[in-house]
Amino acid sequence: MSSVLDDFFNLDLPAVKFNLNENWTPKANIQESDDAWHIELMVPGMKKEDFVLELENNRLVIKAELEESKEDTKYNYREFSVRSFERSFNLPKGMVDEEKISAKYNEGILNVEVPKLEIAKNRGLRTIEIQ
């Protein structure tokens, strides 16, 4: 019986990489406008409930953990996997309106808007008088 199982699990199958506990870092795009910084993270296959956003000491931390399992009871081979990440961004001290930071998740992209305080907003070109 042992050789039958050995033969079954030693089939010449295409190489497949399985990561049971996969930590990864999502790719980010950051854009600055006059009023805010916009952060986009590419995180497909998740739900908004999977994310945690925390702000402490001018550091924005975005993290998530997604546990995937298959509930099929008629299996010969089964794998569980956990995908998680933590990504942090240092925000400019005294420039962010912390109370108005917002996030939306849509079609695999997490969008985080970090509004600027009035003092940090671009007021255009200004000439400084020399005294």
C-alpha positions as CSV (number, residue, x, y, z in Angstrom):
1,M,0.0,0.0,0.0
2,S,2.9,2.4,0.8
3,S,4.2,2.2,-2.8
4,V,0.7,3.1,-4.2
5,L,0.6,6.3,-2.1
6,D,4.3,7.0,-3.0
7,D,3.5,6.7,-6.7
8,F,0.4,8.9,-6.3
9,F,2.3,11.8,-4.7
10,N,5.3,11.5,-6.9
11,L,3.5,12.1,-10.2
12,D,5.3,14.2,-12.8
13,L,3.2,17.2,-12.4
14,P,4.1,20.7,-13.5
15,A,6.2,22.6,-10.9
16,V,3.9,24.5,-8.6
17,K,5.0,26.8,-5.8
18,F,2.9,26.4,-2.7
19,N,3.4,28.8,0.2
20,L,1.3,27.8,3.1
21,N,2.1,30.9,5.1
22,E,2.8,33.5,2.5
23,N,4.0,37.0,3.6
24,W,4.1,39.5,0.7
25,T,4.3,43.2,0.2
26,P,1.7,44.7,-2.1
27,K,2.8,47.2,-4.6
28,A,1.9,50.9,-3.9
29,N,1.4,54.0,-5.9
30,I,1.6,57.4,-4.1
31,Q,0.4,60.6,-5.6
32,E,0.4,64.1,-4.2
33,S,-2.2,66.7,-5.0
34,D,-2.6,70.2,-3.6
35,D,-5.0,68.9,-0.9
36,A,-3.9,65.4,-0.1
37,W,-1.6,62.4,-0.6
38,H,-3.2,59.4,-2.3
39,I,-2.0,55.9,-1.6
40,E,-3.1,53.0,-3.8
41,L,-2.2,49.4,-2.8
42,M,-2.8,46.5,-5.2
43,V,-4.3,43.8,-3.0
44,P,-6.6,41.5,-5.1
45,G,-8.8,38.8,-3.6
46,M,-9.4,40.5,-0.3
47,K,-12.4,42.1,1.3
48,K,-12.5,45.5,3.1
49,E,-12.9,43.6,6.4
50,D,-9.5,42.0,6.0
51,F,-7.7,45.3,6.4
52,V,-6.6,47.2,9.5
53,L,-5.3,50.8,9.2
54,E,-3.5,52.3,12.2
55,L,-2.0,55.7,12.7
56,E,0.6,56.4,15.4
57,N,3.4,58.9,15.7
58,N,3.0,60.1,12.1
59,R,3.3,56.5,10.8
60,L,0.4,55.0,8.8
61,V,0.4,51.2,9.0
62,I,-1.8,49.1,6.7
63,K,-2.0,45.4,7.3
64,A,-4.2,42.5,6.4
65,E,-4.5,38.8,6.9
66,L,-6.5,36.5,4.7
67,E,-6.9,32.8,5.6
68,E,-8.0,30.6,2.8
69,S,-9.2,27.1,3.2
70,K,-11.3,24.7,1.1
71,E,-14.2,23.2,2.9
72,D,-14.5,20.1,0.7
73,T,-14.8,17.0,2.9
74,K,-14.1,14.6,0.1
75,Y,-10.4,15.3,-0.4
76,N,-7.3,13.3,-0.9
77,Y,-5.0,16.4,-0.8
78,R,-5.8,19.7,0.9
79,E,-3.8,22.8,1.7
80,F,-4.5,25.8,3.9
81,S,-2.9,29.1,3.2
82,V,-2.6,32.4,5.0
83,R,-1.7,35.5,3.1
84,S,-0.7,38.5,5.2
85,F,1.2,41.8,4.8
86,E,2.1,44.9,6.7
87,R,3.1,48.1,5.0
88,S,3.9,51.4,6.7
89,F,4.3,54.9,5.5
90,N,5.9,57.8,7.4
91,L,3.8,60.9,7.1
92,P,5.1,64.4,7.3
93,K,4.9,65.7,10.9
94,G,2.5,68.5,11.4
95,M,1.2,68.3,7.8
96,V,-1.6,65.7,7.9
97,D,-5.2,66.1,8.9
98,E,-5.3,62.8,10.9
99,E,-9.0,62.9,11.6
100,K,-9.9,63.0,7.9
101,I,-7.8,60.0,6.7
102,S,-10.1,57.7,4.7
103,A,-9.9,54.4,2.8
104,K,-11.9,52.6,0.2
105,Y,-11.5,49.2,-1.3
106,N,-12.7,48.5,-4.8
107,E,-11.8,45.9,-7.4
108,G,-8.5,44.8,-5.8
109,I,-7.2,48.3,-5.1
110,L,-7.1,49.8,-1.6
111,N,-7.3,53.6,-1.9
112,V,-6.2,55.7,1.1
113,E,-6.5,59.4,1.1
114,V,-4.4,61.4,3.6
115,P,-5.6,65.0,3.6
116,K,-3.2,67.8,4.2
117,L,-3.6,70.5,6.9
118,E,-4.2,74.0,5.5
119,I,-0.5,74.9,6.3
120,A,0.7,72.1,4.0
121,K,-1.5,72.9,1.0
122,N,0.2,74.3,-2.1
123,R,-0.8,77.9,-2.4
124,G,1.0,78.4,-5.7
125,L,3.9,80.6,-6.5
126,R,4.7,83.2,-3.9
127,T,7.2,86.0,-4.1
128,I,9.2,86.7,-0.9
129,E,10.2,90.2,-0.3
130,I,13.8,90.8,0.7
131,Q,14.3,93.2,3.5
